[in-house]
Amino acid sequence: MAVRCEQVRLAGYTTLRLGGPARRFVEATTDDELIDAVRRADREGEPVLVLGGGSNLVVADAGFPGTAVHVATRGVTTGAGSPGDGRVLVRARAGEEWDPFVARCVEEGLSGVECLSGIPGLLGATPIQNVGAYGQDVSETIVEVRAYDRERGEVVVLGRDACRFGYRSSVFKGADRHVVLEVTFALRNDDLSAPIRYAELARTLRVDPGARVPLRDAREAVLGLRRGKGMVLDPADPDTRSAGSFFTNPILDPDQVTDLEKRVADRLGPDAAFPRYPEQDGRVKTSAAWLIDKAGFTKGYARGPVRISTKHTLALTNADGGSTEDLLVLAREVRDGVRAAFGVTLVNEPVFVGVRL
């Protein structure tokens, strides 16, 4: 039976360790309990917050005036219904922890998610954000998502196209219609990684971009890089009290690229150049971390009890017992500073609950 409580502080359920109390709190260990909790709140006209690992949440100091449902479902099934083309279907419940799932895939010789090692949170959150890192996105291997459709009041299955995946986005993000129950991945039955696309990872592995390496080597290299940036949860490291990357990397159209080139030259000199990564649609992605640093917000920059990570300018950390409002003050300062310096408006990557930037 689902555990039900009242006035439970959400800070203990987020990696930022921030957030006030939920009026009601339910921990669901089965799909039926999860659906029942959401359905009951909907019947009563009460807001619902579906909680996973809390690694991508910024919750208001005032808390949440509704029902928070913590997803604690478990279960992984491998092989059933696999397509027989060298891929293996892996079905996993939303409450599975993501990094142990990746470790399991690596140990079983299933290729396709190894570069997503070390990312905190639960598996059910990965399609919502289209989680990605080091040249891989979950959308590359997701076949379908089983979810509870709150509008229709029934369980539905959304194929990959229906998920409408984009850069750190999906049909699920920014909407509350669907509650993810299970995700199906198609992974390669192969002891070698997918081709290494990310230049930093290729350098770490001492291979050329496009090379393939043993799965365990790819995983260990990614974990090492993430630890060096404070992106692997560690209770002893204040830099890991974050929501990961706080801003998405901006994607610019040609006019914005031209404007940024001029601003970079004016600010940093005629020979300065900003990082650029061509997109398939002709636009250009650039580095939010680079913009933040060059706008004057260096590693360790602090505003009261919160700060930019000492290891990575893209993470904002609750290092000294701050509040959500403290964090937002710093985030706004960084956003406004980058916009003033370079004309680019950074967009938050974490999901905001009861607050806005």
Backbone hydrogen bonds, N-H to C=O, Kabsch-Sander energy under -0.5 kcal/mol:
donor,donor_aa,acceptor,acceptor_aa,energy
3,V,27,E,-1.6
5,C,25,F,-2.9
7,Q,22,A,-0.8
7,Q,23,R,-1.1
8,V,22,A,-1.2
9,R,7,Q,-0.6
10,L,20,G,-2.3
11,A,19,G,-1.3
12,G,9,R,-0.6
13,Y,10,L,-2.2
14,T,11,A,-1.4
15,T,54,G,-2.0
16,L,54,G,-0.5
17,R,14,T,-1.0
20,G,60,A,-2.6
22,A,8,V,-2.6
23,R,64,F,-2.1
24,R,66,G,-2.4
25,F,5,C,-2.7
26,V,68,A,-2.8
27,E,3,V,-2.6
28,A,26,V,-0.6
28,A,70,H,-2.5
29,T,27,E,-0.5
34,L,30,T,-2.3
35,I,31,D,-3.0
36,D,32,D,-2.7
37,A,33,E,-2.3
38,V,34,L,-2.0
39,R,35,I,-3.0
40,R,36,D,-2.6
41,A,37,A,-2.0
42,D,38,V,-2.4
43,R,39,R,-2.3
44,E,40,R,-1.7
45,G,42,D,-1.2
46,E,41,A,-2.8
49,L,67,T,-2.6
51,L,49,L,-0.6
51,L,69,V,-3.1
57,L,54,G,-0.8
58,V,351,V,-2.4
60,A,353,V,-2.3
63,G,60,A,-1.5
64,F,21,P,-2.1
66,G,64,F,-1.2
67,T,47,P,-2.8
68,A,24,R,-2.7
68,A,66,G,-0.6
69,V,49,L,-2.9
69,V,67,T,-0.6
70,H,26,V,-3.5
70,H,68,A,-0.6
71,V,51,L,-2.9
71,V,69,V,-0.6
72,A,28,A,-2.8
72,A,70,H,-0.6
74,R,29,T,-0.5
77,T,91,R,-3.0
79,G,89,L,-2.9
82,S,79,G,-1.9
84,G,87,R,-0.7
88,V,187,L,-3.5
90,V,185,F,-2.8
91,R,77,T,-3.0
92,A,183,V,-2.4
93,R,75,G,-2.7
94,A,181,L,-2.3
96,E,93,R,-1.6
98,W,121,G,-2.6
101,F,97,E,-1.4
102,V,98,W,-2.3
103,A,99,D,-2.7
104,R,100,P,-2.1
105,C,101,F,-2.2
106,V,102,V,-2.5
107,E,103,A,-2.5
108,E,104,R,-2.0
109,G,106,V,-1.4
110,L,105,C,-2.9
111,S,109,G,-0.6
111,S,188,R,-3.2
116,L,113,V,-2.0
117,S,114,E,-1.1
119,I,116,L,-1.1
123,L,96,E,-3.4
124,G,94,A,-2.5
125,A,122,L,-1.3
126,T,123,L,-1.5
129,Q,125,A,-1.7
130,N,126,T,-0.9
131,V,126,T,-2.1
133,A,136,Q,-2.2
136,Q,133,A,-1.8
138,V,131,V,-2.5
140,E,137,D,-1.5
141,T,138,V,-1.7
142,I,138,V,-1.8
143,V,184,T,-3.3
144,E,184,T,-1.2
145,V,158,L,-2.5
146,R,182,E,-2.8
147,A,156,V,-2.8
148,Y,179,V,-2.6
149,D,147,A,-0.6
149,D,154,E,-3.0
150,R,148,Y,-0.8
150,R,177,R,-3.1
153,G,149,D,-2.0
154,E,149,D,-1.2
156,V,147,A,-3.3
158,L,145,V,-3.0
159,G,157,V,-0.6
160,R,143,V,-1.3
163,C,159,G,-1.2
163,C,160,R,-0.7
164,R,160,R,-0.5
164,R,161,D,-1.3
166,G,169,S,-2.2
168,R,130,N,-0.6
168,R,166,G,-0.6
169,S,166,G,-1.7
171,V,163,C,-3.2
175,A,172,F,-1.4
179,V,148,Y,-2.0
180,V,178,H,-0.6
181,L,146,R,-2.9
182,E,146,R,-1.9
183,V,92,A,-2.5
184,T,144,E,-2.7
185,F,90,V,-2.8
185,F,183,V,-0.5
186,A,141,T,-3.0
187,L,88,V,-2.7
187,L,185,F,-0.6
188,R,111,S,-2.3
189,N,86,G,-2.8
190,D,109,G,-1.4
190,D,188,R,-1.7
193,S,213,V,-3.5
196,I,211,A,-3.0
197,R,195,P,-0.6
198,Y,134,Y,-0.5
202,A,198,Y,-2.5
203,R,199,A,-2.5
204,T,200,E,-2.1
205,L,201,L,-2.3
206,R,202,A,-0.8
206,R,203,R,-0.6
207,V,202,A,-2.4
210,G,196,I,-3.6
211,A,208,D,-2.2
215,L,191,D,-2.6
218,A,214,P,-2.1
219,R,215,L,-2.6
220,E,216,R,-2.6
221,A,217,D,-2.2
222,V,218,A,-2.3
223,L,219,R,-2.6
224,G,220,E,-2.2
225,L,221,A,-2.2
226,R,222,V,-2.7
227,R,223,L,-2.6
228,G,224,G,-1.9
229,K,225,L,-0.7
229,K,226,R,-1.0
230,G,227,R,-1.6
231,M,226,R,-3.1
237,D,234,D,-2.4
240,T,237,D,-2.1
241,R,238,P,-1.8
242,S,240,T,-2.0
243,A,244,G,-0.5
243,A,316,L,-0.6
246,F,314,L,-3.3
247,F,314,L,-0.5
248,T,347,V,-2.4
252,L,250,P,-0.5
252,L,284,V,-3.6
257,V,253,D,-2.3
258,T,254,P,-2.2
259,D,255,D,-2.2
260,L,256,Q,-2.6
261,E,257,V,-2.6
262,K,258,T,-1.9
263,R,259,D,-2.3
264,V,260,L,-2.8
265,A,261,E,-2.1
266,D,262,K,-2.6
267,R,263,R,-2.2
268,L,264,V,-3.2
269,G,265,A,-1.7
272,A,269,G,-1.7
277,Y,285,K,-2.5
279,E,283,R,-3.0
282,G,279,E,-1.6
284,V,252,L,-2.4
285,K,277,Y,-2.8
286,T,250,P,-2.5
288,A,286,T,-0.6
291,L,287,S,-2.0
292,I,288,A,-2.6
293,D,289,A,-2.3
294,K,290,W,-2.8
295,A,291,L,-1.4
296,G,293,D,-1.6
297,F,292,I,-2.1
298,T,296,G,-1.0
300,G,308,I,-0.6
300,G,309,S,-1.2
301,Y,298,T,-2.1
303,R,306,V,-2.6
306,V,303,R,-1.2
307,R,317,T,-2.1
308,I,301,Y,-2.9
309,S,312,H,-0.5
309,S,315,A,-2.9
315,A,312,H,-1.4
317,T,307,R,-3.6
318,N,241,R,-2.5
319,A,317,T,-1.1
320,D,305,P,-1.9
321,G,318,N,-0.5
327,L,323,S,-1.9
328,L,324,T,-2.4
329,V,325,E,-2.2
330,L,326,D,-1.7
331,A,327,L,-2.6
332,R,328,L,-2.8
333,E,329,V,-1.8
334,V,330,L,-2.4
335,R,331,A,-2.8
336,D,332,R,-2.9
337,G,333,E,-2.2
338,V,334,V,-2.4
339,R,335,R,-2.1
340,A,336,D,-2.3
341,A,337,G,-2.0
342,F,338,V,-2.9
343,G,339,R,-1.9
344,V,338,V,-0.7
346,L,344,V,-0.7
349,E,246,F,-2.6
351,V,56,N,-3.2
353,V,58,V,-2.9
354,G,352,F,-0.5
